[in-house]
Amino acid sequence: MNDTGYDYSVVRGFAFSALFWLVIGLVIGLWIAFEMFNPALNLTPWLSFGRLRVVHTNGLGVGFGLAGIFATAYYMLQRLTRTPLPFPGLAKAHLWVFNAAIAAAAVTLMAGMNTTKEYAELEWPLDVGVVIMWVMFAINVFAILIRRQEKQMYISLWYLVSMTVTIAVLYIVNNLEIPLNLYKSYSLYAGGNDANVEWWYGHNIVGFIFTVPVLAMFYYFLPKATGLPIYSHRLSIVSFWSLIFAYLWTGAHHLMLTPLPEWIQTVAIAFSIFLIAPSWGSVVNGYYTLQGNWEQMRTNYLTKFFILGITFYGLQTLQGPLQGLRTLNAFFHYTDWVVGHVHMGTMGWVTMIISASFYYMIPRITGRELYSVKLANTHFWLILVGQLAWTVTMWIGGIQQGAMWKATNPDGSLTYSFLDGLTSLYPYYQMRFVAGIVYFIGILVFTWNLIQTVRQEPSTAAEA
Amino acid sequence: MGIYSKPVVFAVISALVILVGTVVTVFVPMFMPSTQPVSAYVKPYTAIEQEGRDIYMREGCNNCHTQTVRPLRTEVLRYGEYSKAEEFAWDRPFLWGSRRTGPDLNRVGGKYPDSWHYKHMHSPQSMFEKSNMPPYGWLAKNRLDISESFRKTQILGYGYTEEQVKQQIADYKTRVTAPDYESKTTRDQVTPEALQGELTEMDAIIAYMQKLGRDVKAMEAQQ
C-alpha cells in the first residue's frame, strides 16, 4: 500500500494527548481513592471528593478515551479508505480545540461549575465547544468516506460512522439546558424525565465511546497485529446492527426501583438481556479469529492484549445485564460492586485495546521500531494484575456492603448502621488504592515505552 | 454490497436504527404525564432552598449521596417511606445519584435539628470519628450570593414575584440570625463573627437539607 500523502501528525498528536490525560486522570483517581479511606486529602474545595470525582471520570473517559479514539480513527480512516485526510488543517485545529476543552473542563469542574448529570457535567459554554469539536471531527469522517479509494467500507468504519452520528444525538439531547449566566444553567427536563434522559445518555455514551469505537479498533488492529482475517464477516454484520439497535433501549436499567415508570424499567431489562447476544458476537468473532493460532498468545506480544481485552468485554457484557435484573439490582445498586464493574470495562477492555492499538500504530506512523517489547510485556502484566486486584476487591466490598444494608435482626430491625457498612469497607479501599498504584506503574511503563519509541532514530526497516 | 459502499445512506440508516429505542423509551415518555406526575402538595423550592440546592450541585454531593429511597423493606426501615414520582416535579436537574458512599438524603428533611447539620457540615469527623465525608466548614465563611436568586426561580418556573423572593430571603435571614433561633449556639460556633448576622452558603445548604422529603409527608397524609 502506498502511504504517500497520509497525514499522521494528528494521529500522533492525539495519541500523546491520550497518554498525557491518562496519567493525569489516574493521578486524580489515586487521589480520590485515598480520600475514600482518609478524608485528610480534601485539602481545599478544589480538591474535595465531590468535585474531583468528575475530573477523574471526564479526564479519563474523554481526555484519555476519546483522544485514543480520535488517534486511531484518523489512522484507520486513512488506511481503510486508502485516502489521505481531506482537511488536515481542520484535524490539527480539532486536536487543539480538544486539548483546550479538556483543560478548561478540568479547571471549571474543580471550580464547581458542574451540572451534576453524570458524564455530562460540563456547563453549557463547554457543551457548545464540545459540539463544535465533534463537527470538526465529523467533517473529516464523512469527507474521507465520500472521497475514498476503497469501494467497500470495512467493519471498523461502520462502528466509527455509528459513533459519529449517535454521540451527536446523545450529547445534544441530554445537554439541553437554560443558561442562568456563563457558569450555570438548569436542565430543560424535570425529575423523572431528566433522570430518564440522563441515563439514556449515560448508558449510551459509555456504549458509543467505550464499546463501539473500541470495537472498531479491535476489528482493525486484531487482524493487523496477528496477520489473521476476522473469522466471520456475517457475524460481524449481525452483531453490529443488533448492538446499535438494542443499546438505546437499556438506559433505564440504571434507574431500577426508582420512581421512573415501571414499564420503562422492564423494557430496559429485556433489551439488556438481549444485548448479551451481539456483545458476545464480537467476543466469539475475536476468539475464532485466533483458532489454530493460539500460540500467538505466547509469541506475539500484542495478541494477548487483544484477547484479554475482548475477554473483559465479554465478562463486562454478561455482568452488566445481570446487574440490571431487579432482584440482583436491589442488592448491588449503589454499592462498590458497580464501581468494580465499570472499572473492569475501562481498565481491562478499553485500556488493553487502546494500548495494543498504539503499540501497533505508533511505530508505523513514526517509522521507528517499538523501543522495548519487554517493557510492553511488563506493562501488560502490571495493568492486568492491577485491574484484577482492583475490580475483585470492589466486588467483594460491594457484596459485603449490600449484605450489611440488608441485614436484619430476628426482631426485624436493622443490624448495621449506615456508618458500620461504610467503615467496614476501609480495608477494601486501602487494597484498592494499592491495586491502583500497581496499575498506574503499568501505565507509566506504557507511556515511557512510547516516548522512548518516538525519541529513537528512524529505522529503515519499519513501514514508511 | 449495498449500504456498505454508500457512507451517507449508511449513516442515515444507522441514525434511524438508534432512534427507535430512543423515541419509544425517552421521547414518548416526555409527553406522558405518568413519567413525571405533579401533586399540589409538592411545592417548589424557596429561593433559599434553591440556593442551597445549587451549592449541593456545585460541591458534587450527588457523587456520594442518592435521593431515592427504593421500595424495599430494609431501605424503608433505614431511610423512611420510599420515594414517589411526584416529589421530583420541580427538580431540574434530578439529583437521584448512582452511588451511596454516604446515606440517602431523600428523607433527611426534619430528621435532625439545624444544629446537627451545622456541626456535621463543619466537621463530620467530630460527630462520627471514622466518617470519610469531606468537611464543609468553609461554606459558613462564604456569604450567600443572592444576586441571581430571583432569575433562578424565573428560569425554573416557580412562579414567585420578585417581592416574594426578597421576602423569602429576608424571612430566612431573620430566622437564623434571631437571638432565639434554636440552633443559634452551634451556628455561631461555626460561622465567623463578621457573617453571623448575614446569610452564608452553609445556611442555604441546610435549608435545602431540611426541605428534602417534607412535602410528600403532607401528600401522603391526605391520601
Contacts between the chains, C-beta under 8 A, distances in Angstrom:
chain1	res1	chain2	res2	distance
A	35	B	132	7.0
A	35	B	134	7.3
A	36	B	101	7.2
A	36	B	132	6.0
A	37	B	132	6.5
A	38	B	132	7.4
A	39	B	124	7.8
A	39	B	125	7.1
A	39	B	131	7.5
A	39	B	132	5.0
A	39	B	133	6.6
A	39	B	134	5.5
A	39	B	135	7.2
A	42	B	134	3.6
A	42	B	135	6.9
A	45	B	59	7.6
A	45	B	138	6.4
A	48	B	59	6.8
A	48	B	60	7.8
A	48	B	134	4.5
A	49	B	60	7.6
A	49	B	63	6.8
A	49	B	64	6.9
A	49	B	134	5.6
A	50	B	59	4.7
A	50	B	60	3.0
A	50	B	61	5.7
A	50	B	62	7.9
A	50	B	63	5.1
A	50	B	64	6.8
A	50	B	134	7.1
A	51	B	59	6.7
A	51	B	60	5.2
A	53	B	60	6.4
A	53	B	63	4.6
A	54	B	60	6.1
A	54	B	63	7.0
A	112	B	58	3.9
A	112	B	59	6.6
A	112	B	60	7.8
A	113	B	58	7.6
A	114	B	57	6.1
A	114	B	58	6.2
A	114	B	60	5.8
A	115	B	57	7.5
A	115	B	93	6.5
A	116	B	57	4.7
A	116	B	60	7.0
A	116	B	62	5.0
A	116	B	93	5.8
A	116	B	95	6.3
A	117	B	93	5.6
A	118	B	98	6.4
A	142	B	7	6.7
A	142	B	8	7.3
A	142	B	11	7.3
A	145	B	7	3.7
A	146	B	7	6.4
A	146	B	8	7.3
A	148	B	7	7.8
A	151	B	5	5.2
A	152	B	1	7.0
A	152	B	4	5.6
A	152	B	5	5.6
A	153	B	4	5.2
A	153	B	5	6.6
A	153	B	7	6.4
A	153	B	10	7.0
A	157	B	7	7.8
A	158	B	4	7.4
A	158	B	10	7.0
A	158	B	14	7.5
A	161	B	7	6.5
A	161	B	10	5.9
A	161	B	11	5.2
A	161	B	14	6.3
A	162	B	14	4.6
A	162	B	18	7.5
A	164	B	11	7.6
A	165	B	11	5.5
A	165	B	14	5.9
A	165	B	15	4.8
A	165	B	18	7.3
A	166	B	14	7.6
A	166	B	15	7.6
A	166	B	18	5.1
A	169	B	15	7.2
A	169	B	18	6.9
A	169	B	19	7.5
A	169	B	22	7.3
A	173	B	26	7.8
A	178	B	155	5.2
A	180	B	148	6.1
A	180	B	151	6.3
A	180	B	152	6.2
A	180	B	155	6.1
A	181	B	148	6.9
A	184	B	54	7.3
A	186	B	92	4.8
A	186	B	93	7.3
A	186	B	152	7.7
A	186	B	155	5.5
A	186	B	156	6.0
A	187	B	92	4.7
A	187	B	93	3.9
A	187	B	94	7.9
A	188	B	92	7.7
A	189	B	30	7.4
A	189	B	92	6.9
A	189	B	93	7.6
A	190	B	36	5.8
A	190	B	88	7.1
A	190	B	89	6.1
A	190	B	90	6.7
A	190	B	91	6.0
A	190	B	92	5.0
A	190	B	94	7.6
A	191	B	36	4.6
A	191	B	85	7.2
A	191	B	87	7.8
A	191	B	88	3.1
A	191	B	89	5.5
A	191	B	90	7.5
A	191	B	91	4.7
A	191	B	92	7.9
A	191	B	94	5.4
A	192	B	35	4.9
A	192	B	36	4.2
A	192	B	85	5.6
A	192	B	88	6.1
A	192	B	94	7.3
A	193	B	29	7.0
A	193	B	30	5.4
A	193	B	35	5.5
A	193	B	36	5.1
A	194	B	91	7.0
A	194	B	92	6.4
A	194	B	93	5.0
A	194	B	94	4.3
A	195	B	88	7.8
A	195	B	94	4.5
A	195	B	96	5.7
A	196	B	25	7.5
A	196	B	26	5.8
A	196	B	29	6.1
A	196	B	35	6.7
A	197	B	26	6.0
A	197	B	30	7.9
A	198	B	93	7.3
A	198	B	94	7.1
A	200	B	22	6.8
A	200	B	25	6.8
A	200	B	26	4.7
A	241	B	17	6.7
A	244	B	14	6.2
A	244	B	17	5.6
A	244	B	18	5.7
A	245	B	17	5.0
A	245	B	18	7.4
A	245	B	20	6.7
A	245	B	21	7.0
A	246	B	21	7.3
A	247	B	18	7.4
A	247	B	21	7.4
A	248	B	18	5.1
A	248	B	19	7.7
A	248	B	20	7.2
A	248	B	21	3.4
A	248	B	22	5.0
A	248	B	25	7.5
A	249	B	21	3.7
A	249	B	24	7.2
A	249	B	25	5.6
A	250	B	21	7.9
A	251	B	25	7.1
A	251	B	26	7.5
A	252	B	25	6.6
A	254	B	98	6.8
A	255	B	96	7.5
A	257	B	70	4.1
A	257	B	71	6.4
A	257	B	72	7.1
A	258	B	68	4.8
A	258	B	70	7.1
A	258	B	83	7.0
A	258	B	96	6.0
A	259	B	68	6.9
A	259	B	83	5.3
A	259	B	84	6.0
A	259	B	85	3.8
A	259	B	87	7.5
A	259	B	88	6.9
A	260	B	35	7.4
A	260	B	85	7.7
A	261	B	29	6.9
A	261	B	32	7.6
A	261	B	34	5.4
A	261	B	35	5.9
A	261	B	85	7.9
A	264	B	25	5.6
A	264	B	29	6.2
A	264	B	35	7.9
A	267	B	24	7.6
A	267	B	25	6.0
A	268	B	25	7.1
A	271	B	21	7.1
A	330	B	70	6.9
A	330	B	72	5.8
A	334	B	66	6.0
A	334	B	97	7.9
A	334	B	98	7.1
A	334	B	99	5.8
A	334	B	100	4.0
A	335	B	100	7.4
A	338	B	98	7.5
A	338	B	99	7.2
A	339	B	99	7.1
A	405	B	74	6.4
A	405	B	75	7.8
A	405	B	78	7.3
A	406	B	74	5.1
A	407	B	74	7.8
A	408	B	74	6.3
A	408	B	77	7.7
A	412	B	77	8.0
A	413	B	77	7.3
A	414	B	74	6.4
A	414	B	77	5.5
A	414	B	78	5.9
A	418	B	78	7.0
A	418	B	102	7.7
A	418	B	103	4.5
A	419	B	128	5.6
A	419	B	130	7.0
A	419	B	131	6.8
A	422	B	101	7.1
A	422	B	102	7.7
A	422	B	130	7.9
A	422	B	131	7.6
A	422	B	132	6.9
A	423	B	130	4.5
A	426	B	130	7.6
A	426	B	132	7.9
